[in-house]
Amino acid sequence: MLLHPAHRTPAPRLGSTYGRPWLLTPAAVFNLAGVPVTEVPLGVSRAGLPVGVQVAAAPGADHLSIAVALELEAVFGGWVPPEHGRGSREL
């Protein structure tokens, strides 16, 4: 089991990564490796952007990544809609 951010920086603007195959994010690496990954929302940043973590598991262990994701969701309260300019749960 591995916990890892989906991106090294805040999410890029929509369309800004199109045509840039050299922009290899951690999310892309797990997808290319074919391992199960579950994204877990953890709240919002001070800028009001969603913050989360990926739970990666071994091939064929989808159930484990989902189980860990459910636990993290229970601890952190799950997804909340971001409020522009401020977060309800700043991380």
PyMOL Python script that loads the backbone (N, CA, C, O; Angstrom):
from pymol import cmd

cmd.read_pdbstr("""\
ATOM      1  N   MET A   1       0.854  -1.168   0.000  1.00  0.00           N
ATOM      2  CA  MET A   1       0.000   0.000   0.000  1.00  0.00           C
ATOM      3  C   MET A   1       0.899   1.229   0.000  1.00  0.00           C
ATOM      4  O   MET A   1       1.917   1.276   0.691  1.00  0.00           O
ATOM      5  N   LEU A   2       0.503   2.218  -0.787  1.00  0.00           N
ATOM      6  CA  LEU A   2       1.274   3.443  -0.909  1.00  0.00           C
ATOM      7  C   LEU A   2       0.322   4.625  -0.952  1.00  0.00           C
ATOM      8  O   LEU A   2      -0.632   4.633  -1.730  1.00  0.00           O
ATOM      9  N   LEU A   3       0.580   5.628  -0.114  1.00  0.00           N
ATOM     10  CA  LEU A   3      -0.172   6.888  -0.155  1.00  0.00           C
ATOM     11  C   LEU A   3       0.688   7.895  -0.896  1.00  0.00           C
ATOM     12  O   LEU A   3       1.872   8.050  -0.599  1.00  0.00           O
ATOM     13  N   HIS A   4       0.091   8.575  -1.858  1.00  0.00           N
ATOM     14  CA  HIS A   4       0.871   9.472  -2.694  1.00  0.00           C
ATOM     15  C   HIS A   4      -0.025  10.581  -3.236  1.00  0.00           C
ATOM     16  O   HIS A   4      -1.194  10.329  -3.529  1.00  0.00           O
ATOM     17  N   PRO A   5       0.498  11.813  -3.379  1.00  0.00           N
ATOM     18  CA  PRO A   5      -0.315  12.868  -3.996  1.00  0.00           C
ATOM     19  C   PRO A   5      -0.522  12.575  -5.482  1.00  0.00           C
ATOM     20  O   PRO A   5       0.335  11.968  -6.125  1.00  0.00           O
ATOM     21  N   ALA A   6      -1.647  13.001  -6.015  1.00  0.00           N
ATOM     22  CA  ALA A   6      -1.919  12.794  -7.444  1.00  0.00           C
ATOM     23  C   ALA A   6      -1.019  13.671  -8.313  1.00  0.00           C
ATOM     24  O   ALA A   6      -0.624  13.266  -9.406  1.00  0.00           O
ATOM     25  N   HIS A   7      -0.697  14.867  -7.828  1.00  0.00           N
ATOM     26  CA  HIS A   7       0.152  15.811  -8.553  1.00  0.00           C
ATOM     27  C   HIS A   7       1.153  16.424  -7.586  1.00  0.00           C
ATOM     28  O   HIS A   7       0.918  16.477  -6.379  1.00  0.00           O
ATOM     29  N   ARG A   8       2.274  16.888  -8.134  1.00  0.00           N
ATOM     30  CA  ARG A   8       3.297  17.526  -7.289  1.00  0.00           C
ATOM     31  C   ARG A   8       2.906  18.947  -6.913  1.00  0.00           C
ATOM     32  O   ARG A   8       3.401  19.494  -5.927  1.00  0.00           O
ATOM     33  N   THR A   9       2.028  19.539  -7.692  1.00  0.00           N
ATOM     34  CA  THR A   9       1.613  20.926  -7.491  1.00  0.00           C
ATOM     35  C   THR A   9       0.092  20.971  -7.493  1.00  0.00           C
ATOM     36  O   THR A   9      -0.548  19.952  -7.752  1.00  0.00           O
ATOM     37  N   PRO A  10      -0.505  22.130  -7.210  1.00  0.00           N
ATOM     38  CA  PRO A  10      -1.965  22.212  -7.367  1.00  0.00           C
ATOM     39  C   PRO A  10      -2.371  21.799  -8.780  1.00  0.00           C
ATOM     40  O   PRO A  10      -1.577  21.901  -9.715  1.00  0.00           O
ATOM     41  N   ALA A  11      -3.578  21.344  -8.925  1.00  0.00           N
ATOM     42  CA  ALA A  11      -4.059  20.871 -10.221  1.00  0.00           C
ATOM     43  C   ALA A  11      -3.864  21.935 -11.293  1.00  0.00           C
ATOM     44  O   ALA A  11      -4.147  23.111 -11.065  1.00  0.00           O
ATOM     45  N   PRO A  12      -3.380  21.524 -12.463  1.00  0.00           N
ATOM     46  CA  PRO A  12      -3.197  22.501 -13.547  1.00  0.00           C
ATOM     47  C   PRO A  12      -4.535  22.955 -14.117  1.00  0.00           C
ATOM     48  O   PRO A  12      -5.547  22.268 -13.983  1.00  0.00           O
ATOM     49  N   ARG A  13      -4.524  24.114 -14.749  1.00  0.00           N
ATOM     50  CA  ARG A  13      -5.745  24.635 -15.388  1.00  0.00           C
ATOM     51  C   ARG A  13      -6.201  23.676 -16.473  1.00  0.00           C
ATOM     52  O   ARG A  13      -5.381  23.036 -17.131  1.00  0.00           O
ATOM     53  N   LEU A  14      -7.486  23.582 -16.653  1.00  0.00           N
ATOM     54  CA  LEU A  14      -8.078  22.716 -17.656  1.00  0.00           C
ATOM     55  C   LEU A  14      -7.490  23.007 -19.031  1.00  0.00           C
ATOM     56  O   LEU A  14      -7.489  24.152 -19.483  1.00  0.00           O
ATOM     57  N   GLY A  15      -6.994  21.974 -19.689  1.00  0.00           N
ATOM     58  CA  GLY A  15      -6.437  22.106 -21.027  1.00  0.00           C
ATOM     59  C   GLY A  15      -4.973  22.486 -21.080  1.00  0.00           C
ATOM     60  O   GLY A  15      -4.372  22.440 -22.153  1.00  0.00           O
ATOM     61  N   SER A  16      -4.373  22.866 -19.946  1.00  0.00           N
ATOM     62  CA  SER A  16      -2.984  23.333 -19.969  1.00  0.00           C
ATOM     63  C   SER A  16      -1.972  22.208 -20.152  1.00  0.00           C
ATOM     64  O   SER A  16      -0.817  22.474 -20.484  1.00  0.00           O
ATOM     65  N   THR A  17      -2.376  20.967 -19.944  1.00  0.00           N
ATOM     66  CA  THR A  17      -1.440  19.849 -20.111  1.00  0.00           C
ATOM     67  C   THR A  17      -1.628  19.141 -21.446  1.00  0.00           C
ATOM     68  O   THR A  17      -0.873  18.222 -21.764  1.00  0.00           O
ATOM     69  N   TYR A  18      -2.614  19.548 -22.228  1.00  0.00           N
ATOM     70  CA  TYR A  18      -2.880  18.901 -23.508  1.00  0.00           C
ATOM     71  C   TYR A  18      -1.685  19.063 -24.444  1.00  0.00           C
ATOM     72  O   TYR A  18      -1.171  20.167 -24.628  1.00  0.00           O
ATOM     73  N   GLY A  19      -1.252  17.952 -25.032  1.00  0.00           N
ATOM     74  CA  GLY A  19      -0.126  17.994 -25.957  1.00  0.00           C
ATOM     75  C   GLY A  19       1.225  18.052 -25.283  1.00  0.00           C
ATOM     76  O   GLY A  19       2.231  18.324 -25.939  1.00  0.00           O
ATOM     77  N   ARG A  20       1.268  17.804 -23.993  1.00  0.00           N
ATOM     78  CA  ARG A  20       2.538  17.828 -23.253  1.00  0.00           C
ATOM     79  C   ARG A  20       2.779  16.442 -22.626  1.00  0.00           C
ATOM     80  O   ARG A  20       2.647  16.285 -21.412  1.00  0.00           O
ATOM     81  N   PRO A  21       3.131  15.444 -23.445  1.00  0.00           N
ATOM     82  CA  PRO A  21       3.301  14.085 -22.917  1.00  0.00           C
ATOM     83  C   PRO A  21       4.466  13.957 -21.938  1.00  0.00           C
ATOM     84  O   PRO A  21       4.525  12.989 -21.180  1.00  0.00           O
ATOM     85  N   TRP A  22       5.381  14.903 -21.941  1.00  0.00           N
ATOM     86  CA  TRP A  22       6.507  14.845 -21.022  1.00  0.00           C
ATOM     87  C   TRP A  22       6.097  15.219 -19.595  1.00  0.00           C
ATOM     88  O   TRP A  22       6.867  15.007 -18.658  1.00  0.00           O
ATOM     89  N   LEU A  23       4.920  15.759 -19.426  1.00  0.00           N
ATOM     90  CA  LEU A  23       4.430  16.125 -18.098  1.00  0.00           C
ATOM     91  C   LEU A  23       3.873  14.861 -17.430  1.00  0.00           C
ATOM     92  O   LEU A  23       2.669  14.607 -17.460  1.00  0.00           O
ATOM     93  N   LEU A  24       4.759  14.089 -16.838  1.00  0.00           N
ATOM     94  CA  LEU A  24       4.380  12.814 -16.238  1.00  0.00           C
ATOM     95  C   LEU A  24       4.107  13.019 -14.756  1.00  0.00           C
ATOM     96  O   LEU A  24       5.030  13.251 -13.975  1.00  0.00           O
ATOM     97  N   THR A  25       2.853  12.934 -14.375  1.00  0.00           N
ATOM     98  CA  THR A  25       2.455  13.125 -12.982  1.00  0.00           C
ATOM     99  C   THR A  25       2.420  11.778 -12.274  1.00  0.00           C
ATOM    100  O   THR A  25       2.370  10.737 -12.929  1.00  0.00           O
ATOM    101  N   PRO A  26       2.444  11.785 -10.937  1.00  0.00           N
ATOM    102  CA  PRO A  26       2.311  10.524 -10.218  1.00  0.00           C
ATOM    103  C   PRO A  26       1.042   9.762 -10.608  1.00  0.00           C
ATOM    104  O   PRO A  26       1.054   8.533 -10.661  1.00  0.00           O
ATOM    105  N   ALA A  27      -0.041  10.471 -10.877  1.00  0.00           N
ATOM    106  CA  ALA A  27      -1.280   9.801 -11.293  1.00  0.00           C
ATOM    107  C   ALA A  27      -1.056   9.030 -12.585  1.00  0.00           C
ATOM    108  O   ALA A  27      -1.536   7.905 -12.724  1.00  0.00           O
ATOM    109  N   ALA A  28      -0.337   9.616 -13.523  1.00  0.00           N
ATOM    110  CA  ALA A  28      -0.074   8.957 -14.798  1.00  0.00           C
ATOM    111  C   ALA A  28       0.821   7.734 -14.618  1.00  0.00           C
ATOM    112  O   ALA A  28       0.621   6.717 -15.281  1.00  0.00           O
ATOM    113  N   VAL A  29       1.793   7.825 -13.739  1.00  0.00           N
ATOM    114  CA  VAL A  29       2.707   6.701 -13.513  1.00  0.00           C
ATOM    115  C   VAL A  29       1.941   5.479 -13.026  1.00  0.00           C
ATOM    116  O   VAL A  29       2.166   4.372 -13.517  1.00  0.00           O
ATOM    117  N   PHE A  30       1.040   5.666 -12.068  1.00  0.00           N
ATOM    118  CA  PHE A  30       0.259   4.535 -11.567  1.00  0.00           C
ATOM    119  C   PHE A  30      -0.654   3.981 -12.654  1.00  0.00           C
ATOM    120  O   PHE A  30      -0.834   2.766 -12.749  1.00  0.00           O
ATOM    121  N   ASN A  31      -1.230   4.852 -13.473  1.00  0.00           N
ATOM    122  CA  ASN A  31      -2.083   4.387 -14.568  1.00  0.00           C
ATOM    123  C   ASN A  31      -1.278   3.572 -15.577  1.00  0.00           C
ATOM    124  O   ASN A  31      -1.727   2.515 -16.022  1.00  0.00           O
ATOM    125  N   LEU A  32      -0.103   4.054 -15.936  1.00  0.00           N
ATOM    126  CA  LEU A  32       0.736   3.330 -16.887  1.00  0.00           C
ATOM    127  C   LEU A  32       1.198   1.988 -16.324  1.00  0.00           C
ATOM    128  O   LEU A  32       1.360   1.021 -17.068  1.00  0.00           O
ATOM    129  N   ALA A  33       1.410   1.931 -15.013  1.00  0.00           N
ATOM    130  CA  ALA A  33       1.839   0.681 -14.374  1.00  0.00           C
ATOM    131  C   ALA A  33       0.689  -0.318 -14.247  1.00  0.00           C
ATOM    132  O   ALA A  33       0.918  -1.507 -14.023  1.00  0.00           O
ATOM    133  N   GLY A  34      -0.529   0.160 -14.387  1.00  0.00           N
ATOM    134  CA  GLY A  34      -1.683  -0.729 -14.314  1.00  0.00           C
ATOM    135  C   GLY A  34      -2.028  -1.205 -12.917  1.00  0.00           C
ATOM    136  O   GLY A  34      -2.618  -2.272 -12.746  1.00  0.00           O
ATOM    137  N   VAL A  35      -1.661  -0.418 -11.921  1.00  0.00           N
ATOM    138  CA  VAL A  35      -1.986  -0.800 -10.541  1.00  0.00           C
ATOM    139  C   VAL A  35      -3.261  -0.082 -10.091  1.00  0.00           C
ATOM    140  O   VAL A  35      -3.555   1.018 -10.558  1.00  0.00           O
ATOM    141  N   PRO A  36      -4.009  -0.704  -9.189  1.00  0.00           N
ATOM    142  CA  PRO A  36      -5.225  -0.049  -8.707  1.00  0.00           C
ATOM    143  C   PRO A  36      -4.906   1.151  -7.827  1.00  0.00           C
ATOM    144  O   PRO A  36      -4.049   1.078  -6.946  1.00  0.00           O
ATOM    145  N   VAL A  37      -5.596   2.242  -8.072  1.00  0.00           N
ATOM    146  CA  VAL A  37      -5.418   3.470  -7.301  1.00  0.00           C
ATOM    147  C   VAL A  37      -6.795   4.044  -7.005  1.00  0.00           C
ATOM    148  O   VAL A  37      -7.668   4.085  -7.873  1.00  0.00           O
ATOM    149  N   THR A  38      -6.972   4.483  -5.774  1.00  0.00           N
ATOM    150  CA  THR A  38      -8.215   5.139  -5.382  1.00  0.00           C
ATOM    151  C   THR A  38      -7.868   6.532  -4.881  1.00  0.00           C
ATOM    152  O   THR A  38      -7.026   6.687  -3.996  1.00  0.00           O
ATOM    153  N   GLU A  39      -8.514   7.541  -5.444  1.00  0.00           N
ATOM    154  CA  GLU A  39      -8.288   8.935  -5.030  1.00  0.00           C
ATOM    155  C   GLU A  39      -9.192   9.254  -3.848  1.00  0.00           C
ATOM    156  O   GLU A  39     -10.382   8.940  -3.865  1.00  0.00           O
ATOM    157  N   VAL A  40      -8.614   9.886  -2.813  1.00  0.00           N
ATOM    158  CA  VAL A  40      -9.360  10.198  -1.600  1.00  0.00           C
ATOM    159  C   VAL A  40      -9.357  11.708  -1.376  1.00  0.00           C
ATOM    160  O   VAL A  40      -8.288  12.288  -1.186  1.00  0.00           O
ATOM    161  N   PRO A  41     -10.514  12.359  -1.392  1.00  0.00           N
ATOM    162  CA  PRO A  41     -10.565  13.785  -1.087  1.00  0.00           C
ATOM    163  C   PRO A  41     -10.361  14.002   0.413  1.00  0.00           C
ATOM    164  O   PRO A  41     -10.960  13.314   1.239  1.00  0.00           O
ATOM    165  N   LEU A  42      -9.505  14.972   0.751  1.00  0.00           N
ATOM    166  CA  LEU A  42      -9.198  15.226   2.159  1.00  0.00           C
ATOM    167  C   LEU A  42      -9.640  16.601   2.644  1.00  0.00           C
ATOM    168  O   LEU A  42      -9.514  16.901   3.831  1.00  0.00           O
ATOM    169  N   GLY A  43     -10.143  17.422   1.774  1.00  0.00           N
ATOM    170  CA  GLY A  43     -10.553  18.772   2.163  1.00  0.00           C
ATOM    171  C   GLY A  43     -10.157  19.753   1.082  1.00  0.00           C
ATOM    172  O   GLY A  43     -10.046  19.387  -0.088  1.00  0.00           O
ATOM    173  N   VAL A  44      -9.944  20.995   1.471  1.00  0.00           N
ATOM    174  CA  VAL A  44      -9.541  22.025   0.519  1.00  0.00           C
ATOM    175  C   VAL A  44      -8.354  22.804   1.075  1.00  0.00           C
ATOM    176  O   VAL A  44      -8.155  22.879   2.287  1.00  0.00           O
ATOM    177  N   SER A  45      -7.571  23.381   0.165  1.00  0.00           N
ATOM    178  CA  SER A  45      -6.411  24.179   0.557  1.00  0.00           C
ATOM    179  C   SER A  45      -6.856  25.562   1.002  1.00  0.00           C
ATOM    180  O   SER A  45      -8.041  25.893   0.945  1.00  0.00           O
ATOM    181  N   ARG A  46      -5.898  26.364   1.444  1.00  0.00           N
ATOM    182  CA  ARG A  46      -6.210  27.749   1.835  1.00  0.00           C
ATOM    183  C   ARG A  46      -6.744  28.550   0.660  1.00  0.00           C
ATOM    184  O   ARG A  46      -7.492  29.511   0.837  1.00  0.00           O
ATOM    185  N   ALA A  47      -6.349  28.142  -0.547  1.00  0.00           N
ATOM    186  CA  ALA A  47      -6.820  28.831  -1.750  1.00  0.00           C
ATOM    187  C   ALA A  47      -8.190  28.320  -2.197  1.00  0.00           C
ATOM    188  O   ALA A  47      -8.741  28.800  -3.188  1.00  0.00           O
ATOM    189  N   GLY A  48      -8.735  27.356  -1.473  1.00  0.00           N
ATOM    190  CA  GLY A  48     -10.050  26.826  -1.808  1.00  0.00           C
ATOM    191  C   GLY A  48     -10.030  25.701  -2.818  1.00  0.00           C
ATOM    192  O   GLY A  48     -11.086  25.292  -3.302  1.00  0.00           O
ATOM    193  N   LEU A  49      -8.836  25.180  -3.153  1.00  0.00           N
ATOM    194  CA  LEU A  49      -8.716  24.090  -4.113  1.00  0.00           C
ATOM    195  C   LEU A  49      -8.809  22.736  -3.408  1.00  0.00           C
ATOM    196  O   LEU A  49      -8.348  22.597  -2.275  1.00  0.00           O
ATOM    197  N   PRO A  50      -9.397  21.745  -4.062  1.00  0.00           N
ATOM    198  CA  PRO A  50      -9.487  20.415  -3.455  1.00  0.00           C
ATOM    199  C   PRO A  50      -8.101  19.810  -3.209  1.00  0.00           C
ATOM    200  O   PRO A  50      -7.193  19.965  -4.026  1.00  0.00           O
ATOM    201  N   VAL A  51      -7.954  19.128  -2.086  1.00  0.00           N
ATOM    202  CA  VAL A  51      -6.716  18.445  -1.719  1.00  0.00           C
ATOM    203  C   VAL A  51      -7.057  16.977  -1.500  1.00  0.00           C
ATOM    204  O   VAL A  51      -8.078  16.649  -0.895  1.00  0.00           O
ATOM    205  N   GLY A  52      -6.196  16.103  -1.995  1.00  0.00           N
ATOM    206  CA  GLY A  52      -6.454  14.679  -1.816  1.00  0.00           C
ATOM    207  C   GLY A  52      -5.182  13.872  -1.865  1.00  0.00           C
ATOM    208  O   GLY A  52      -4.085  14.411  -2.020  1.00  0.00           O
ATOM    209  N   VAL A  53      -5.344  12.573  -1.732  1.00  0.00           N
ATOM    210  CA  VAL A  53      -4.226  11.647  -1.774  1.00  0.00           C
ATOM    211  C   VAL A  53      -4.668  10.413  -2.555  1.00  0.00           C
ATOM    212  O   VAL A  53      -5.851  10.073  -2.577  1.00  0.00           O
ATOM    213  N   GLN A  54      -3.713   9.751  -3.191  1.00  0.00           N
ATOM    214  CA  GLN A  54      -3.982   8.510  -3.889  1.00  0.00           C
ATOM    215  C   GLN A  54      -3.584   7.341  -2.995  1.00  0.00           C
ATOM    216  O   GLN A  54      -2.568   7.399  -2.303  1.00  0.00           O
ATOM    217  N   VAL A  55      -4.375   6.297  -3.014  1.00  0.00           N
ATOM    218  CA  VAL A  55      -4.029   5.054  -2.327  1.00  0.00           C
ATOM    219  C   VAL A  55      -3.758   4.032  -3.425  1.00  0.00           C
ATOM    220  O   VAL A  55      -4.674   3.627  -4.141  1.00  0.00           O
ATOM    221  N   ALA A  56      -2.509   3.619  -3.555  1.00  0.00           N
ATOM    222  CA  ALA A  56      -2.124   2.647  -4.574  1.00  0.00           C
ATOM    223  C   ALA A  56      -1.895   1.297  -3.914  1.00  0.00           C
ATOM    224  O   ALA A  56      -1.359   1.216  -2.808  1.00  0.00           O
ATOM    225  N   ALA A  57      -2.307   0.240  -4.600  1.00  0.00           N
ATOM    226  CA  ALA A  57      -2.141  -1.118  -4.081  1.00  0.00           C
ATOM    227  C   ALA A  57      -1.490  -1.988  -5.149  1.00  0.00           C
ATOM    228  O   ALA A  57      -1.278  -1.551  -6.280  1.00  0.00           O
ATOM    229  N   ALA A  58      -1.184  -3.197  -4.780  1.00  0.00           N
ATOM    230  CA  ALA A  58      -0.591  -4.156  -5.712  1.00  0.00           C
ATOM    231  C   ALA A  58      -1.622  -4.575  -6.762  1.00  0.00           C
ATOM    232  O   ALA A  58      -2.826  -4.496  -6.516  1.00  0.00           O
ATOM    233  N   PRO A  59      -1.158  -5.015  -7.917  1.00  0.00           N
ATOM    234  CA  PRO A  59      -2.096  -5.500  -8.929  1.00  0.00           C
ATOM    235  C   PRO A  59      -3.039  -6.560  -8.345  1.00  0.00           C
ATOM    236  O   PRO A  59      -2.604  -7.483  -7.656  1.00  0.00           O
ATOM    237  N   GLY A  60      -4.324  -6.412  -8.630  1.00  0.00           N
ATOM    238  CA  GLY A  60      -5.318  -7.352  -8.138  1.00  0.00           C
ATOM    239  C   GLY A  60      -5.812  -7.076  -6.728  1.00  0.00           C
ATOM    240  O   GLY A  60      -6.646  -7.812  -6.202  1.00  0.00           O
ATOM    241  N   ALA A  61      -5.293  -6.002  -6.108  1.00  0.00           N
ATOM    242  CA  ALA A  61      -5.676  -5.692  -4.722  1.00  0.00           C
ATOM    243  C   ALA A  61      -6.541  -4.435  -4.664  1.00  0.00           C
ATOM    244  O   ALA A  61      -6.397  -3.609  -3.763  1.00  0.00           O
ATOM    245  N   ASP A  62      -7.433  -4.305  -5.629  1.00  0.00           N
ATOM    246  CA  ASP A  62      -8.334  -3.147  -5.659  1.00  0.00           C
ATOM    247  C   ASP A  62      -9.086  -2.996  -4.343  1.00  0.00           C
ATOM    248  O   ASP A  62      -9.260  -1.886  -3.841  1.00  0.00           O
ATOM    249  N   HIS A  63      -9.521  -4.101  -3.800  1.00  0.00           N
ATOM    250  CA  HIS A  63     -10.301  -4.065  -2.563  1.00  0.00           C
ATOM    251  C   HIS A  63      -9.529  -3.415  -1.417  1.00  0.00           C
ATOM    252  O   HIS A  63     -10.128  -2.780  -0.550  1.00  0.00           O
ATOM    253  N   LEU A  64      -8.210  -3.569  -1.409  1.00  0.00           N
ATOM    254  CA  LEU A  64      -7.410  -2.950  -0.348  1.00  0.00           C
ATOM    255  C   LEU A  64      -7.325  -1.436  -0.519  1.00  0.00           C
ATOM    256  O   LEU A  64      -7.441  -0.695   0.458  1.00  0.00           O
ATOM    257  N   SER A  65      -7.124  -0.972  -1.746  1.00  0.00           N
ATOM    258  CA  SER A  65      -7.042   0.480  -1.942  1.00  0.00           C
ATOM    259  C   SER A  65      -8.390   1.132  -1.620  1.00  0.00           C
ATOM    260  O   SER A  65      -8.432   2.240  -1.085  1.00  0.00           O
ATOM    261  N   ILE A  66      -9.486   0.449  -1.944  1.00  0.00           N
ATOM    262  CA  ILE A  66     -10.809   0.991  -1.636  1.00  0.00           C
ATOM    263  C   ILE A  66     -11.059   0.988  -0.129  1.00  0.00           C
ATOM    264  O   ILE A  66     -11.623   1.945   0.402  1.00  0.00           O
ATOM    265  N   ALA A  67     -10.650  -0.064   0.560  1.00  0.00           N
ATOM    266  CA  ALA A  67     -10.846  -0.144   2.013  1.00  0.00           C
ATOM    267  C   ALA A  67     -10.071   0.964   2.730  1.00  0.00           C
ATOM    268  O   ALA A  67     -10.601   1.607   3.635  1.00  0.00           O
ATOM    269  N   VAL A  68      -8.831   1.184   2.331  1.00  0.00           N
ATOM    270  CA  VAL A  68      -8.026   2.253   2.935  1.00  0.00           C
ATOM    271  C   VAL A  68      -8.647   3.611   2.620  1.00  0.00           C
ATOM    272  O   VAL A  68      -8.701   4.486   3.484  1.00  0.00           O
ATOM    273  N   ALA A  69      -9.112   3.789   1.391  1.00  0.00           N
ATOM    274  CA  ALA A  69      -9.748   5.052   1.000  1.00  0.00           C
ATOM    275  C   ALA A  69     -10.991   5.324   1.844  1.00  0.00           C
ATOM    276  O   ALA A  69     -11.222   6.459   2.260  1.00  0.00           O
ATOM    277  N   LEU A  70     -11.780   4.302   2.095  1.00  0.00           N
ATOM    278  CA  LEU A  70     -12.978   4.478   2.923  1.00  0.00           C
ATOM    279  C   LEU A  70     -12.619   4.885   4.352  1.00  0.00           C
ATOM    280  O   LEU A  70     -13.303   5.716   4.949  1.00  0.00           O
ATOM    281  N   GLU A  71     -11.556   4.309   4.899  1.00  0.00           N
ATOM    282  CA  GLU A  71     -11.106   4.685   6.245  1.00  0.00           C
ATOM    283  C   GLU A  71     -10.637   6.130   6.289  1.00  0.00           C
ATOM    284  O   GLU A  71     -10.998   6.882   7.195  1.00  0.00           O
ATOM    285  N   LEU A  72      -9.825   6.517   5.299  1.00  0.00           N
ATOM    286  CA  LEU A  72      -9.348   7.906   5.249  1.00  0.00           C
ATOM    287  C   LEU A  72     -10.513   8.873   5.085  1.00  0.00           C
ATOM    288  O   LEU A  72     -10.529   9.944   5.693  1.00  0.00           O
ATOM    289  N   GLU A  73     -11.478   8.497   4.270  1.00  0.00           N
ATOM    290  CA  GLU A  73     -12.652   9.337   4.071  1.00  0.00           C
ATOM    291  C   GLU A  73     -13.421   9.507   5.378  1.00  0.00           C
ATOM    292  O   GLU A  73     -13.905  10.597   5.681  1.00  0.00           O
ATOM    293  N   ALA A  74     -13.533   8.430   6.149  1.00  0.00           N
ATOM    294  CA  ALA A  74     -14.242   8.497   7.428  1.00  0.00           C
ATOM    295  C   ALA A  74     -13.505   9.406   8.413  1.00  0.00           C
ATOM    296  O   ALA A  74     -14.132  10.162   9.156  1.00  0.00           O
ATOM    297  N   VAL A  75     -12.189   9.331   8.417  1.00  0.00           N
ATOM    298  CA  VAL A  75     -11.385  10.137   9.347  1.00  0.00           C
ATOM    299  C   VAL A  75     -11.410  11.615   8.976  1.00  0.00           C
ATOM    300  O   VAL A  75     -11.539  12.477   9.846  1.00  0.00           O
ATOM    301  N   PHE A  76     -11.287  11.910   7.666  1.00  0.00           N
ATOM    302  CA  PHE A  76     -11.192  13.297   7.226  1.00  0.00           C
ATOM    303  C   PHE A  76     -12.530  13.911   6.832  1.00  0.00           C
ATOM    304  O   PHE A  76     -12.581  15.096   6.501  1.00  0.00           O
ATOM    305  N   GLY A  77     -13.605  13.142   6.858  1.00  0.00           N
ATOM    306  CA  GLY A  77     -14.925  13.690   6.596  1.00  0.00           C
ATOM    307  C   GLY A  77     -15.402  13.600   5.167  1.00  0.00           C
ATOM    308  O   GLY A  77     -16.517  14.030   4.873  1.00  0.00           O
ATOM    309  N   GLY A  78     -14.595  13.052   4.257  1.00  0.00           N
ATOM    310  CA  GLY A  78     -15.036  12.882   2.880  1.00  0.00           C
ATOM    311  C   GLY A  78     -15.022  14.158   2.078  1.00  0.00           C
ATOM    312  O   GLY A  78     -14.464  15.172   2.497  1.00  0.00           O
ATOM    313  N   TRP A  79     -15.638  14.094   0.931  1.00  0.00           N
ATOM    314  CA  TRP A  79     -15.641  15.211   0.004  1.00  0.00           C
ATOM    315  C   TRP A  79     -16.531  16.337   0.508  1.00  0.00           C
ATOM    316  O   TRP A  79     -17.635  16.102   0.999  1.00  0.00           O
ATOM    317  N   VAL A  80     -16.041  17.548   0.383  1.00  0.00           N
ATOM    318  CA  VAL A  80     -16.839  18.738   0.665  1.00  0.00           C
ATOM    319  C   VAL A  80     -16.691  19.675  -0.526  1.00  0.00           C
ATOM    320  O   VAL A  80     -15.605  19.762  -1.100  1.00  0.00           O
ATOM    321  N   PRO A  81     -17.739  20.367  -0.906  1.00  0.00           N
ATOM    322  CA  PRO A  81     -17.608  21.285  -2.039  1.00  0.00           C
ATOM    323  C   PRO A  81     -16.684  22.444  -1.671  1.00  0.00           C
ATOM    324  O   PRO A  81     -16.846  23.047  -0.610  1.00  0.00           O
ATOM    325  N   PRO A  82     -15.719  22.761  -2.534  1.00  0.00           N
ATOM    326  CA  PRO A  82     -14.830  23.880  -2.241  1.00  0.00           C
ATOM    327  C   PRO A  82     -15.575  25.205  -2.302  1.00  0.00           C
ATOM    328  O   PRO A  82     -16.479  25.389  -3.118  1.00  0.00           O
ATOM    329  N   GLU A  83     -15.189  26.106  -1.443  1.00  0.00           N
ATOM    330  CA  GLU A  83     -15.738  27.460  -1.448  1.00  0.00           C
ATOM    331  C   GLU A  83     -14.663  28.372  -2.004  1.00  0.00           C
ATOM    332  O   GLU A  83     -13.551  28.410  -1.475  1.00  0.00           O
ATOM    333  N   HIS A  84     -14.968  29.093  -3.039  1.00  0.00           N
ATOM    334  CA  HIS A  84     -13.970  29.939  -3.684  1.00  0.00           C
ATOM    335  C   HIS A  84     -13.367  30.926  -2.691  1.00  0.00           C
ATOM    336  O   HIS A  84     -14.077  31.677  -2.022  1.00  0.00           O
ATOM    337  N   GLY A  85     -12.030  30.904  -2.613  1.00  0.00           N
ATOM    338  CA  GLY A  85     -11.321  31.887  -1.791  1.00  0.00           C
ATOM    339  C   GLY A  85     -11.103  31.448  -0.344  1.00  0.00           C
ATOM    340  O   GLY A  85     -10.277  32.032   0.359  1.00  0.00           O
ATOM    341  N   ARG A  86     -11.821  30.443   0.100  1.00  0.00           N
ATOM    342  CA  ARG A  86     -11.582  29.960   1.460  1.00  0.00           C
ATOM    343  C   ARG A  86     -12.056  28.514   1.539  1.00  0.00           C
ATOM    344  O   ARG A  86     -12.948  28.104   0.796  1.00  0.00           O
ATOM    345  N   GLY A  87     -11.463  27.756   2.432  1.00  0.00           N
ATOM    346  CA  GLY A  87     -11.844  26.366   2.556  1.00  0.00           C
ATOM    347  C   GLY A  87     -12.565  26.114   3.858  1.00  0.00           C
ATOM    348  O   GLY A  87     -12.289  26.757   4.871  1.00  0.00           O
ATOM    349  N   SER A  88     -13.503  25.164   3.826  1.00  0.00           N
ATOM    350  CA  SER A  88     -14.216  24.834   5.058  1.00  0.00           C
ATOM    351  C   SER A  88     -13.353  23.976   5.963  1.00  0.00           C
ATOM    352  O   SER A  88     -13.540  23.968   7.180  1.00  0.00           O
ATOM    353  N   ARG A  89     -12.408  23.254   5.377  1.00  0.00           N
ATOM    354  CA  ARG A  89     -11.455  22.466   6.154  1.00  0.00           C
ATOM    355  C   ARG A  89     -10.086  22.685   5.527  1.00  0.00           C
ATOM    356  O   ARG A  89      -9.661  21.907   4.673  1.00  0.00           O
ATOM    357  N   GLU A  90      -9.414  23.709   5.933  1.00  0.00           N
ATOM    358  CA  GLU A  90      -8.135  24.029   5.329  1.00  0.00           C
ATOM    359  C   GLU A  90      -7.086  23.024   5.739  1.00  0.00           C
ATOM    360  O   GLU A  90      -7.012  22.630   6.903  1.00  0.00           O
ATOM    361  N   LEU A  91      -6.259  22.601   4.767  1.00  0.00           N
ATOM    362  CA  LEU A  91      -5.158  21.676   5.024  1.00  0.00           C
ATOM    363  C   LEU A  91      -3.852  22.329   4.697  1.00  0.00           C
ATOM    364  O   LEU A  91      -2.798  21.711   4.847  1.00  0.00           O
TER     365      LEU A  91
END
""", "prot")
cmd.dss("prot")
cmd.show_as("cartoon", "prot")
cmd.util.cbc("prot")
cmd.orient("prot")
